[in-house]
C-alpha cells in the first residue's frame, strides 16, 4: 500500500491543497485540478465569510509544519462582543486561560495554502474543468464544456475535494445505494465591509467576533490584517426583514438605521456593498458512502458541507485530512480497506458538527442577547475557572479540545447544557 501512487485531487481549495501536501509527504505523485483560475492571480472578494481557525485545524497544520506560516496571517479572537443596542455591548469570552480562535481571510489563506503545496512538490492545473470520473479506474475527464469534447487522464486514485456541489460526488450519486441529502436554510448571507482607519488601525476591537443579534436576522464582523473587517449580514431570503424586502437605497439605509444604528460610522460603503455583492445560500449536505472501492474518495465539503455558524467548516475539513492520514498509519492491507475505515470512522463526527452548526445559528442570532443565556454563560465560565480539569463548555469541547471527536463533544455538551 505504501507504493507511490499517481493521485488526482479535484479542487484547489483549502482541503485539496492540504491533502496534496499530506499525500506528497508520503511519496505520492499529486496533481491538483481546478476549473477556476489560479486564486493567487485574481482579486478575491464579494462572497466570503471570514474563516475561523481553531485547535483542530491548527493541530492539522502542526503535523506538517505549517502552523507558524498560517497563524502569521490570522488575528487572535478571544471573545464575542454582542451589540445589543446603539451604545450597549456585552462581552462573552470564549475559553479559559486565554484560549483564542483565529480570524483568517479565506482568499489570503487559500493563496498561502497553494503556495505551500507547490513548495512541497504538488503540481497544480488551473482552468481545467473536470466533468466526470470513472469510478472503476479513477480516470478523470476534462473539457471546456459538459457536453463538448473531453480528454481523459489516468490516475491510480482520485479525490474529490471540489466543494458542496462536487462533480466527483455528482458521479458517485449515480450509483445505487448512495444516500444523499441537502437542506438549504431559509437564510442567506451577503458580505459587507468595515474599512480601516486612515492610519491603518481597526475601527472596533479586532480581537473579537462582533455580533448584532436581532432575532431572525443578524450581522457579524471579523477582523482582517489590513485593519478592515469582513462583515456578514444573515437574513431570510423572503418575507419581512429579508433580502427580498430591501430593494432601494432608502429601504436599506432605513433598515440599518433602525436595526444596526451603531454601524453608521463604520460601514461607509454600505449601499455599494449591499447592491454589488451577491446574496449567497447556506446549505447542509450529507452523503454516504464517501468512497468507491480503492479508486475514488470524497473529502471536506464534497462529503459533508455545513453552515458556518460554529466556525468549524474549515477545521472539520482539515481534520478529515489528518484522520485520513491516521488511517494510512494503520498499515491496512490495501486502499479499499483504508477508504472504508476512513469513511466509517469519520462520518459520525461530521454529522455531529453539521447539527451543532445549526444549533449555534439559533444561539447567535437571538440567544446571546437573552439574559437567561448570559446567566448560563456566567455559570459555565465559573465552572471552567474553578474546575478546569473537570468541566469544559460545549463550545470549548468543540473548539479547543482537538483530542475528542465532534460527536463526543456534542453529546457531552448537550448533557451539560440541559443540566445548567
Secondary structure, DSSP 8 states (H G I E B T S, - for coil): --S--EEEEE--SHHHHHHHHHHHHTT-EEEEEESS--GGGS---SS---EEE-HHHHHHHHTTT-HHHHHTT-EEE-EEEEE-SSS-EEEEE-SSTT--EEEE-HHHHHHHHHHHHHHHT-EEEES--EEEE-TTT--EEEESSTTS-EEEE--SEEEE---TT-HHHHHHTTSTT-EEEEEEEEEEEEEEEE---TTS--SS-TTEEEEEE-SS-EEEEEE-TTS-EEEEEEEESSSTTBSTT--SHHHHHHHHHHH-GGGTTT-TTHHHHHHHS--EEEEEEEEE--EETTTEEE-THHHH---STTS-HHHHHHHHHHHHHHHHHTT-SSHHHHHHHHHHHHHHHHHHHHHHHHHHHHHHHTGGGSHHHHHHHHHHHHHHHH-TTT---HHHHHHT-TTS-HHHHHHHHHHHHHH-
